[in-house]
Amino acid sequence: MNGSIHLWPEQASAYGSEVDHLVFAFTVLIVILSAPVFILIVVFAVKYRRGKPANRRHARNRNVWVEVSWSIIPFLALIGFYVWASDLFARLYHPPVDALEINVVAKQWMWKFEHPQGQGEINELHVPVGEPVKLTMASQDVIHSLFIPALRIKQDVVPGRYTGTWFTADKPGTYRLTCAEFCGADHSTMGGSFIVLSRADYAKWLAQSGTDMSLAAAGAALFRERGCSGCHGPAATVHAPSLAGLYGSPVPLQSGQVVIADDEYIRDSILLPQKQIAAGYPPIMPTFQNVLNEEDVLKLVAYIKSLRTTEATQ
Amino acid sequence: MTDTALPQPESSNFQNEGLSETGTERVSYLRAGHSLSSWLLTTDHKRIAILYLIAVTFFFFIGGTAAALIRLDLLTPQGDLLTNEGYNRAFTIHGVIMVWFFLIPSIPNTFGNFLIPLMIGAKDLAFPKLNLASWYIFMAGGLFTLFVLIAGGVDTGWTFYTPLSSMFAHGSVVLAAVAVFIAGFSSILTGLNFIVTIHKLRCPGMTWRRLPLFVWSIYATSIILVLATPVLAITLVLIAAERLFGLGIFDPALGGDPLLYQHLFWFYSHPAVYIMVLPALGVASELVAAAARKPIFGYQFVAGSSIAIAIIGFLVWGHHMFVAGQSMYASAVFSFLSLAVAVPSGIKVYNWTATLYKGHISLDPPFLFAMSFIGLFTVGGLTGLILAMLAIDVHVHDTYFVVAHFHYIMVGGTVSAFFGALNYWWPKMIGRTYSLVWGRLSAILIFLGFNLTFFPQFLLGYLGMPRRYHVYPPEFQLLHVFSTVGAGLLGVAYVMPFAYLYYSMRYGTPAGFNPWGATGLEWTVPSPPPKHNFETIPVVDSLPYQYDVELEEDHG
């Protein structure tokens, strides 16, 4: 048995230490709110014990002002913390635009990570220190949840959609990475290591785990193999929308809505093509639901994203 | 209200071995028919309450056995006792049985059944046959569930999250859903019965402002039972439809949405938390008033807060989904509403404390349970606020912190109140007093055992130990060992009340009408009460908890 008790988890990001500050401050508040209850119950039980002489004159059975004040004042204090906690939480939804993008695919019972240059790893995630990292996550089967305690972040990975989170790790080291949403028989074994490397070490690691092609290039290959280019390519005869410059731009739909072509939109267009049909195009695209797995789709998304930049350079 | 009416010192209980039947007992509901069928076909609310008491006690020990397996298994990081699959089945049994077959029915169906007619001056509930029917439905659902869980094996946890439950899990998910679906009808019928009874059968003078607070809390609970349980039924039917017929409702591969399931499930299950805890809050109000021998401080606030909890409780379900992928704005709204629901709970706690001020406080067993209830409920409630804080929840969601939090509410709160109620009304139900020394000892041991079991889990949770983990990193072992040792103590302490209460049935001294010197109509009838409760329907002409002002002890 490991004899030492750890009372506080390691911490590897500025965000994590802000969460810790919030927890400390909030704990002080709830101690202040509850200490009178604990102390007074004991004091009254001793002082006014049945049969014990004590001054019991003028005991009151109600006092609306007292009651209103002990309803309202704690609530106002809570509102202050609510604003603090919600503000911190909202940051998780706004990753910096220049973040390093890493794809995550969860399945029973492993984590797969894919770096932009095509390096893939299983149950280990290597990231550079001090650089924002944005995770785009997909599940191949049931709901999982990526939990990195040292960063104080957690995000469910839900089949049928992309979820995401981001962080900037600021302390090199090896930390735990684990699944927090019950996902079946071997749920408790679905974990691994979160490894924060110095920038030099990260570059070295990328080079060592070299790969033939980047995610976007792998996506381009799939784009040809799976016949996507037959309709969406420049020489196509079928009337299909061109994908160059699509990513991040507004797409008018047949329903009259206009959506922004983000990762989720591209994923849905490949797997559920009838869900959102681009205005002016016939709904003839077949689904690739049973043909492509989540990793393939993420590669295609990376490829379509890359068309944005090639467009800009042309 | 004199000292002679108080329970005799416990030593006399042991000397009067095998007291013969008293005159009161001969004409009581307990002796109105001795055959098995006179119990199994009874429509007397008091007998049905006893049937429920036996049933929920049985399920409590089944759920407790599963908990014991879990805690023993977690003694070592690698989990030597069970397989991964076996562990998952054990916590599924524990959750399903404890939630639906102990916590939800425990206080309303036993004490609500027994006490509501007595407290409002009625001869029975509005629909006595429906009451019996709901016990049979409950038993059918319960035994079927138990059979499915043990024979078939279900490994999804009590939450049945899709698509794990609908497409991937092994075992008999559909059968388990059917069983819980059946049990839900028992909840609905009981809730309906209570609502009608409280509206229509109050005796003359028993106005809403004179209702005992326990009745208020059962009324609030019944509203939730009737409104929320159908949503659970719908959800379970949809799961079965997806699993059996492949209809795409929750499974994205079929075009469904897994988050829809979570919304539906928690739309029932969060109000269900209040089904479990509101009756306990009502018990605490009764016990605190009786312990202090004073009116509850701020009756209106305490009664109104039960209704407020029932209403706001319907609007906070999304706080289970802060990291599930729901919109950030939805999370912000649910976080705010979750703080709002803490206000009425806080009112209760502060008002109970104020009630004790200048009281005549008794530390007999029921009141010790009530005070430990207040303490543990307060810890549970305040850690609930921690979980309602968005940025903190992201870290502690689905960890042992959550496990500790809801056990403080459910076990520290509801189970303590259940034992408090059992100790308080036992002399009324059975007509005999029990050993106060054993009662106090078990109240204290339950409090200590509980804290030793669950406090370390707050630390485990913040350290990052996820829930539903069969194997875990070795650095968490020491805290798990504390927790298991505490669970052992808790297990022993939970058996004690059943032992001394059972003993009292035979050897306890007759209780008299009012052994605690309490107010309330239930204490104006003999113990145990006669079959039809009241010889003449009482007339109420004063507020509840009108204890005589006793100033003779003053020296000020």
Interface residues (C-beta under 8 A of the other chain):
Chain A: M1 N2 G3 S4 I5 H6 L7 W8 P9 E18 V19 L22 V23 F26 T27 I30 L33 S34 P36 V37 F38 L40 I41 F44 A45 Y48 R49 R50 G51 K52 P53 A54 N55 R56 R57 H58 A59 R60 N61 R62 N63 V64 V66 E67 W70 S71 P74 F75 L78 I79 F81 Y82 W84 A85 S86 L88 F89 A90 L92 Y93 Q108 D141 V142 I143 S145 F147 P149 A150 R152 I153 K154 Q155 D156 V158 P159 G160 R161 T163 R176 T178 C179 A180 E181 F182 C183 G184 A185 D186 H187 S188 T189 L272 Q289
Chain B: N84 E85 N88 D155 T156 G157 T159 Y161 P163 L164 M167 F168 A169 H170 D251 P252 A253 G255 G256 D257 P258 L259 A292 R293 K294 P295 I296 F297 G298 Y299 Q300 F301 F322 V323 A324 G325 M328 S331 A332 S335 F336 L339 A340 A342 V343 G346 I347 V349 Y350 N351 T353 A354 L356 Y357 K358 G359 H360 I361 S362 L363 M371 I374 G375 T378 V379 L382 L385 I386 M389 L390 A391 I392 V394 H395 H397 D398 T399 L459 Y462 L463 G464 P466 R467 R468 Y469 H470 V471 Y472 P473 P474 E475 Q477 L478 L479 V481 V549 E550 L551 E553 D554 H555 G556
